[in-house]
Amino acid sequence: MRFRLRALVSPNMLSVYRIALVPIFVIVYLVTDEHRWLAGVVFAIASLTDWLDGFLARRYGISTSFGAFLDPVADKLAVIAALVVLIGSFGSLLLTLPGLVIVGRELLISSLREWMAEMNVRSKVAVNNLAKVKTFLQMLAIFILLSNPPKLSLPLVIIGIVLMYFATLFTLWSLVVHMRAAWPTIRSEFFSK
């Protein structure tokens, strides 16, 4: 029984739960107008599993290579799905621009990490504290925006959008940090042939 319980709350299972929560918050957001706050709560639960799986993996030394793959996939899936839903719902360039920057950065850094792993230098682009702040700001902004009607005049929506722009600044900053760390490898590979 104890083994089963541990398996159900393992970091990898928490990532699986996070992936499973994505269609739930998307559907809840899309099918209801007066209970959008519920979509925000489901997204917040998914976000908390991100923190919890990392905490458990570090605390108990149970990091796995599969978990290192699955965790960022779950994070990116949740963030990108939420941004797509919000951009569609708000229909505003004000939210589309940061959404495009965030999604573009996520795709670029994921590809860069994969390539750097093939070069056996993945540690040069490991997650850092700047990326953690970026993720926190993204999750908070998305939670606020999912929890409220898509009206740009609402005070909480304005706060959510301002937080999204702060998250975008951190997104760009972390992109620059990662690209600078990877640049020697990129330069040597690009110009070696």
MIVO-381633 format. One line per 5 residues: their letters; for each residue x, y, z of N, C-alpha, C. Coordinates in Angstrom, 2 decimals, padded with zeros to 5 digits. Example, Ala and Ser with C-alpha at 12.3 -4.5 7.8 and 13.67 -1.06 7.14 Angstrom:
residues 2
AS> 013.19 -005.69 007.80 012.30 -004.50 007.80 013.20 -003.30 007.80  012.85 -002.25 007.08 013.67 -001.06 007.14 012.90 000.03 007.87 $
//
This chain:
residues 193
MRFRL> 000.83 -001.21 000.00 000.00 000.00 000.00 000.87 001.26 000.00  001.92 001.25 000.81 002.80 002.40 000.90 003.50 002.66 -000.44  003.92 001.58 -001.12 004.56 001.71 -002.42 003.60 002.33 -003.44  002.34 001.87 -003.42 001.34 002.41 -004.34 001.11 003.90 -004.11  001.01 004.29 -002.85 000.79 005.69 -002.52 001.96 006.52 -003.00 $
RALVS> 003.18 006.03 -002.78 004.38 006.76 -003.22 004.39 006.87 -004.75  003.98 005.81 -005.44 003.94 005.85 -006.90 002.90 006.85 -007.40  001.78 006.99 -006.69 000.72 007.91 -007.09 001.10 009.38 -006.91  002.04 009.66 -006.01 002.48 011.04 -005.79 003.94 011.24 -006.18  004.44 010.40 -007.05 005.82 010.55 -007.51 005.90 011.78 -008.42 $
PNMLS> 007.09 012.36 -008.56 007.23 013.51 -009.45 006.71 013.24 -010.87  006.99 012.05 -011.40 006.52 011.74 -012.75 005.00 011.69 -012.82  004.37 011.11 -011.81 002.90 011.05 -011.81 002.30 012.45 -011.67  002.96 013.32 -010.90 002.46 014.69 -010.78 002.51 015.40 -012.13  003.54 015.11 -012.91 003.61 015.68 -014.26 002.48 015.13 -015.13 $
VYRIA> 002.19 013.84 -014.99 001.08 013.23 -015.74 -000.24 013.88 -015.32  -000.43 014.10 -014.01 -001.65 014.76 -013.54 -001.76 016.17 -014.14  -000.63 016.87 -014.21 -000.63 018.22 -014.77 -001.08 018.18 -016.23  -000.58 017.23 -016.98 -000.99 017.09 -018.38 -002.48 016.78 -018.46  -002.97 015.92 -017.56 -004.39 015.56 -017.56 -005.28 016.75 -017.19 $
LVPIF> -004.76 017.69 -016.41 -005.56 018.86 -016.02 -005.70 019.89 -017.15  -004.82 019.83 -018.14 -004.86 020.82 -019.23 -006.21 020.81 -019.96  -006.68 019.67 -020.48 -007.98 019.73 -021.17 -009.12 020.11 -020.23  -008.96 019.81 -018.94 -010.03 020.15 -018.00 -010.16 021.66 -017.87  -009.03 022.38 -017.62 -009.18 023.84 -017.47 -009.56 024.50 -018.79 $
VIVYL> -009.12 023.94 -019.92 -009.49 024.50 -021.22 -011.00 024.35 -021.44  -011.53 023.16 -021.20 -012.96 022.92 -021.40 -013.80 023.76 -020.46  -013.40 023.79 -019.18 -014.16 024.60 -018.21 -014.18 026.06 -018.64  -013.04 026.57 -019.08 -012.98 027.97 -019.51 -013.87 028.23 -020.72  -013.86 027.31 -021.66 -014.60 027.53 -022.91 -016.11 027.31 -022.79 $
VTDEH> -016.55 026.46 -021.87 -017.98 026.15 -021.81 -018.77 027.00 -020.81  -018.10 027.79 -020.02 -018.83 028.58 -019.04 -018.35 030.02 -019.04  -019.27 030.93 -018.83 -018.91 032.33 -018.70 -018.89 032.76 -017.24  -019.82 032.26 -016.47 -019.93 032.73 -015.08 -019.06 031.94 -014.10  -018.49 030.84 -014.53 -017.64 030.05 -013.62 -016.22 029.93 -014.14 $
RWLAG> -015.75 030.96 -014.81 -014.37 030.91 -015.33 -013.35 030.80 -014.21  -013.72 031.29 -013.03 -012.81 031.19 -011.90 -012.42 029.74 -011.64  -013.31 028.81 -011.98 -013.04 027.39 -011.80 -011.90 026.94 -012.72  -011.85 027.46 -013.93 -010.74 027.16 -014.84 -009.44 027.67 -014.24  -009.50 028.85 -013.62 -008.32 029.40 -012.95 -007.85 028.52 -011.80 $
VVFAI> -008.80 027.98 -011.05 -008.45 027.09 -009.93 -007.80 025.81 -010.44  -008.36 025.23 -011.50 -007.77 024.00 -012.06 -006.36 024.30 -012.57  -006.18 025.44 -013.23 -004.84 025.82 -013.70 -003.90 026.02 -012.52  -004.39 026.63 -011.44 -003.56 026.84 -010.24 -003.13 025.50 -009.64  -004.03 024.53 -009.60 -003.68 023.20 -009.11 -002.60 022.58 -009.98 $
ASLTD> -002.76 022.70 -011.30 -001.75 022.19 -012.23 -000.40 022.88 -011.97  -000.43 024.18 -011.74 000.80 024.93 -011.47 001.46 024.47 -010.17  000.65 024.19 -009.18 001.20 023.72 -007.90 001.85 022.35 -008.03  001.33 021.51 -008.92 001.97 020.21 -009.13 003.35 020.38 -009.74  003.56 021.47 -010.50 004.88 021.76 -011.06 005.88 022.00 -009.93 $
WLDGF> 005.49 022.84 -008.98 006.37 023.11 -007.84 006.58 021.83 -007.02  005.49 021.10 -006.77 005.57 019.92 -005.91 006.41 018.82 -006.53  006.31 018.58 -007.83 007.11 017.50 -008.41 008.61 017.83 -008.34  008.95 019.09 -008.54 010.36 019.49 -008.41 010.85 019.36 -006.97  010.00 019.76 -006.03 010.36 019.66 -004.62 010.59 018.20 -004.22 $
LARRY> 009.67 017.32 -004.61 009.80 015.91 -004.25 011.03 015.27 -004.90  011.28 015.62 -006.15 012.43 015.04 -006.85 013.73 015.44 -006.16  013.84 016.71 -005.77 015.07 017.17 -005.09 015.15 016.64 -003.67  014.05 016.69 -002.95 014.03 016.30 -001.52 014.38 014.84 -001.33  013.85 013.99 -002.18 014.05 012.55 -002.01 015.03 011.96 -003.02 $
GISTS> 015.66 012.81 -003.81 016.66 012.33 -004.76 016.12 011.32 -005.76  014.92 011.60 -006.26 014.29 010.64 -007.19 014.11 011.25 -008.57  015.10 012.01 -008.99 015.07 012.56 -010.35 015.36 011.44 -011.34  014.66 011.46 -012.45 014.88 010.48 -013.50 015.03 011.21 -014.83  015.65 010.55 -015.78 015.79 011.18 -017.10 014.41 011.33 -017.75 $
FGAFL> 013.51 010.38 -017.49 012.16 010.51 -018.03 011.45 011.71 -017.40  011.64 011.90 -016.10 011.06 013.05 -015.41 011.62 014.36 -015.94  012.92 014.37 -016.26 013.54 015.58 -016.82 012.95 015.91 -018.18  012.47 014.91 -018.89 011.79 015.12 -020.17 010.33 015.52 -019.95  009.63 014.79 -019.06 008.19 014.94 -018.90 007.80 016.27 -018.23 $
DPVAD> 008.55 016.71 -017.23 008.21 017.92 -016.49 008.12 019.15 -017.39  009.15 019.44 -018.20 009.00 020.62 -019.06 007.93 020.47 -020.13  007.67 019.25 -020.59 006.59 019.04 -021.55 005.26 019.41 -020.91  005.05 018.96 -019.67 003.81 019.27 -018.96 003.67 020.78 -018.74  004.77 021.43 -018.35 004.74 022.87 -018.11 004.37 023.62 -019.39 $
KLAVI> 005.06 023.30 -020.47 004.85 024.02 -021.71 003.46 023.76 -022.27  002.98 022.54 -022.14 001.64 022.21 -022.60 000.60 023.05 -021.85  000.73 023.15 -020.53 -000.22 023.93 -019.72 -000.17 025.40 -020.10  001.03 025.96 -020.19 001.17 027.39 -020.50 000.68 027.69 -021.91  001.10 026.91 -022.88 000.71 027.18 -024.27 -000.79 027.00 -024.47 $
AALVV> -001.37 025.95 -023.87 -002.83 025.77 -023.99 -003.58 026.95 -023.38  -003.13 027.40 -022.22 -003.79 028.54 -021.56 -003.64 029.80 -022.40  -002.46 030.03 -022.94 -002.26 031.23 -023.77 -003.12 031.20 -025.03  -003.22 030.04 -025.66 -004.06 029.93 -026.86 -005.52 030.25 -026.53  -006.01 029.69 -025.44 -007.39 029.94 -025.03 -007.60 031.41 -024.70 $
LIGSF> -006.66 032.00 -023.97 -006.81 033.40 -023.58 -006.70 034.35 -024.78  -005.76 034.08 -025.67 -005.62 034.93 -026.86 -006.89 034.86 -027.71  -007.43 033.66 -027.87 -008.67 033.52 -028.61 -009.84 034.20 -027.94  -009.90 034.12 -026.64 -011.01 034.69 -025.89 -010.94 036.22 -025.85  -009.76 036.77 -025.60 -009.62 038.22 -025.51 -009.62 038.86 -026.90 $
GSLLL> -009.05 038.17 -027.89 -009.00 038.71 -029.23 -008.31 040.06 -029.30  -007.25 040.23 -028.51 -006.57 041.52 -028.44 -005.07 041.35 -028.69  -004.53 042.27 -029.46 -003.09 042.29 -029.70 -002.32 042.47 -028.40  -002.97 043.11 -027.43 -002.36 043.35 -026.12 -001.94 042.04 -025.44  -002.67 040.99 -025.68 -002.34 039.68 -025.11 -001.64 038.79 -026.13 $
TLPGL> -001.89 039.01 -027.40 -001.28 038.18 -028.44 000.23 038.36 -028.49  000.71 039.60 -028.39 002.16 039.86 -028.48 002.95 039.14 -027.39  002.61 039.30 -026.11 003.38 038.55 -025.11 003.20 037.04 -025.26  002.02 036.62 -025.68 001.80 035.19 -025.90 002.73 034.62 -026.95  002.90 035.34 -028.05 003.81 034.90 -029.11 005.26 034.86 -028.64 $
VIVGR> 005.66 035.86 -027.87 007.03 035.89 -027.34 007.26 034.70 -026.41  006.31 034.45 -025.53 006.46 033.35 -024.56 006.50 032.00 -025.28  005.59 031.77 -026.20 005.57 030.49 -026.92 006.83 030.34 -027.76  007.23 031.41 -028.44 008.44 031.35 -029.25 009.67 031.02 -028.42  009.79 031.64 -027.27 010.93 031.37 -026.38 010.91 029.92 -025.92 $
ELLIS> 009.74 029.42 -025.54 009.65 028.04 -025.06 010.08 027.06 -026.14  009.64 027.28 -027.37 010.02 026.39 -028.47 011.53 026.47 -028.75  012.06 027.68 -028.75 013.48 027.87 -029.03 014.35 027.24 -027.95  014.02 027.48 -026.69 014.84 026.95 -025.60 014.71 025.43 -025.51  013.53 024.89 -025.75 013.37 023.43 -025.74 014.23 022.80 -026.82 $
SLREW> 014.21 023.39 -028.01 015.03 022.86 -029.10 016.51 023.02 -028.79  016.87 024.16 -028.22 018.27 024.40 -027.87 018.76 023.39 -026.82  017.93 023.13 -025.83 018.31 022.15 -024.79 018.49 020.76 -025.40  017.61 020.39 -026.30 017.72 019.08 -026.94 019.01 018.99 -027.74  019.31 020.03 -028.51 020.53 020.04 -029.31 021.77 020.05 -028.42 $
MAEMN> 021.73 020.85 -027.35 022.87 020.91 -026.43 023.09 019.55 -025.75  022.01 018.82 -025.49 022.14 017.49 -024.92 022.85 016.56 -025.90  022.53 016.68 -027.18 023.22 015.87 -028.19 024.71 016.22 -028.26  025.04 017.46 -027.93 026.43 017.90 -027.93 027.12 017.60 -026.59  026.38 016.97 -025.66 026.87 016.65 -024.31 027.24 017.88 -023.49 $
VRSKV> 026.53 018.97 -023.71 026.75 020.19 -022.93 025.42 020.80 -022.47  024.44 019.95 -022.21 023.11 020.44 -021.82 023.15 021.27 -020.55  024.09 021.00 -019.66 024.14 021.72 -018.39 024.37 023.21 -018.59  024.89 023.61 -019.74 025.10 025.04 -020.01 023.79 025.80 -020.14  022.72 025.10 -020.46 021.41 025.75 -020.60 020.40 025.14 -019.63 $
AVNNL> 020.88 024.79 -018.45 019.99 024.24 -017.42 019.06 025.33 -016.89  017.97 024.90 -016.27 017.02 025.84 -015.68 017.73 026.62 -014.58  017.51 027.93 -014.56 018.13 028.77 -013.53 017.03 029.52 -012.78  017.45 030.31 -011.79 016.47 031.04 -010.97 015.68 032.06 -011.78  016.31 032.64 -012.79 015.62 033.59 -013.65 014.44 032.92 -014.35 $
AKVKT> 014.66 031.71 -014.83 013.58 030.97 -015.48 012.47 030.61 -014.49  012.85 030.38 -013.24 011.83 030.08 -012.22 010.96 031.29 -011.94  011.56 032.48 -011.89 010.79 033.71 -011.70 009.86 033.92 -012.89  010.38 033.71 -014.09 009.58 033.82 -015.33 008.37 032.90 -015.26  008.62 031.65 -014.86 007.53 030.68 -014.79 006.49 031.10 -013.75 $
FLQML> 006.94 031.56 -012.59 006.01 032.00 -011.55 005.14 033.15 -012.05  005.76 034.14 -012.69 004.99 035.29 -013.20 004.00 034.86 -014.28  004.43 033.96 -015.16 003.52 033.45 -016.20 002.33 032.76 -015.57  002.60 031.87 -014.63 001.52 031.10 -014.00 000.55 032.02 -013.26  001.08 033.02 -012.55 000.23 033.95 -011.81 -000.62 034.77 -012.78 $
AIFIL> 000.00 035.29 -013.84 -000.75 036.08 -014.81 -001.83 035.24 -015.48  -001.49 034.03 -015.87 -002.47 033.15 -016.53 -003.60 032.81 -015.57  -003.27 032.51 -014.31 -004.31 032.22 -013.32 -005.30 033.38 -013.21  -004.77 034.59 -013.10 -005.65 035.77 -012.97 -006.51 035.93 -014.21  -005.90 035.80 -015.38 -006.65 036.01 -016.62 -007.69 034.91 -016.86 $
LSNPP> -007.35 033.66 -016.53 -008.33 032.58 -016.68 -009.50 032.73 -015.71  -009.24 033.32 -014.56 -010.25 033.41 -013.50 -011.25 034.54 -013.70  -011.03 035.37 -014.69 -011.88 036.54 -014.89 -012.44 036.58 -016.30  -013.55 037.30 -016.48 -014.10 037.47 -017.83 -013.09 038.21 -018.72  -013.08 037.92 -020.01 -012.12 038.55 -020.91 -012.50 039.99 -021.27 $
KLSLP> -012.46 040.86 -020.28 -012.80 042.27 -020.48 -011.60 043.11 -020.04  -011.02 043.82 -020.98 -009.81 044.59 -020.71 -010.01 045.73 -019.72  -011.25 046.04 -019.39 -011.53 047.15 -018.48 -011.55 046.71 -017.01  -011.56 045.41 -016.74 -011.63 044.94 -015.36 -010.28 045.11 -014.65  -010.28 045.61 -013.41 -009.02 045.83 -012.69 -008.15 044.57 -012.56 $
LVIIG> -008.75 043.43 -012.25 -007.95 042.21 -012.13 -007.37 041.78 -013.47  -008.10 041.98 -014.53 -007.60 041.66 -015.87 -006.42 042.56 -016.20  -006.52 043.83 -015.87 -005.41 044.76 -016.10 -004.17 044.29 -015.32  -004.36 043.87 -014.08 -003.25 043.34 -013.28 -002.66 042.10 -013.95  -003.53 041.21 -014.43 -003.07 040.01 -015.11 -002.25 040.33 -016.35 $
IVLMY> -002.69 041.30 -017.12 -001.96 041.68 -018.33 -000.63 042.34 -017.99  -000.62 043.19 -016.97 000.64 043.79 -016.53 001.62 042.71 -016.09  001.13 041.74 -015.33 001.98 040.62 -014.91 002.47 039.81 -016.11  001.62 039.67 -017.13 002.02 038.96 -018.34 003.17 039.69 -019.04  003.13 041.01 -019.03 004.23 041.77 -019.63 005.51 041.66 -018.80 $
FATLF> 005.39 041.64 -017.48 006.57 041.38 -016.65 007.13 039.99 -016.93  006.23 039.01 -017.06 006.66 037.65 -017.39 007.36 037.64 -018.74  006.87 038.43 -019.69 007.49 038.49 -021.01 008.88 039.09 -020.93  009.06 040.12 -020.11 010.40 040.69 -019.92 011.36 039.65 -019.35  010.91 038.91 -018.35 011.74 037.85 -017.78 011.98 036.73 -018.80 $
TLWSL> 010.99 036.49 -019.64 011.12 035.49 -020.70 012.26 035.89 -021.66  012.25 037.13 -022.07 013.30 037.61 -022.98 014.67 037.63 -022.29  014.69 038.04 -021.03 015.93 038.08 -020.27 016.52 036.67 -020.15  015.68 035.71 -019.79 016.18 034.34 -019.65 016.61 033.77 -021.01  015.95 034.18 -022.09 016.36 033.76 -023.42 017.77 034.26 -023.72 $
VVHMR> 018.03 035.51 -023.42 019.36 036.09 -023.65 020.41 035.35 -022.82  020.10 035.07 -021.56 021.04 034.36 -020.68 021.36 032.98 -021.26  020.34 032.25 -021.68 020.55 030.91 -022.24 021.32 030.96 -023.56  020.98 031.92 -024.40 021.67 032.03 -025.69 023.14 032.41 -025.49  023.42 033.28 -024.54 024.82 033.64 -024.26 025.59 032.42 -023.75 $
AAWPT> 024.96 031.61 -022.91 025.63 030.41 -022.40 025.87 029.41 -023.52  024.95 029.33 -024.46 025.07 028.35 -025.55 025.90 028.87 -026.73  026.14 030.18 -026.79 026.77 030.77 -027.96 028.11 030.14 -028.34  029.02 029.87 -027.40 030.29 029.25 -027.82 030.08 027.92 -028.56  029.14 027.11 -028.10 028.86 025.84 -028.76 028.21 026.07 -030.11 $
IRSEF> 027.26 027.00 -030.16 026.59 027.32 -031.43 027.62 027.82 -032.44  028.47 028.75 -032.00 029.47 029.34 -032.90 030.44 028.29 -033.43  030.90 027.40 -032.52 031.86 026.40 -032.97 031.25 025.41 -033.95  029.97 025.08 -033.74 029.30 024.15 -034.66 028.93 024.83 -035.98  028.46 026.05 -035.89 028.01 026.77 -037.08 029.17 027.08 -038.02 $
FSK> 030.28 027.49 -037.45 031.41 027.91 -038.28 032.47 026.82 -038.48  032.22 025.61 -037.96 033.24 024.56 -038.07 033.26 023.91 -039.45  032.21 024.09 -040.20 032.15 023.41 -041.50 032.20 024.37 -042.64 $
//
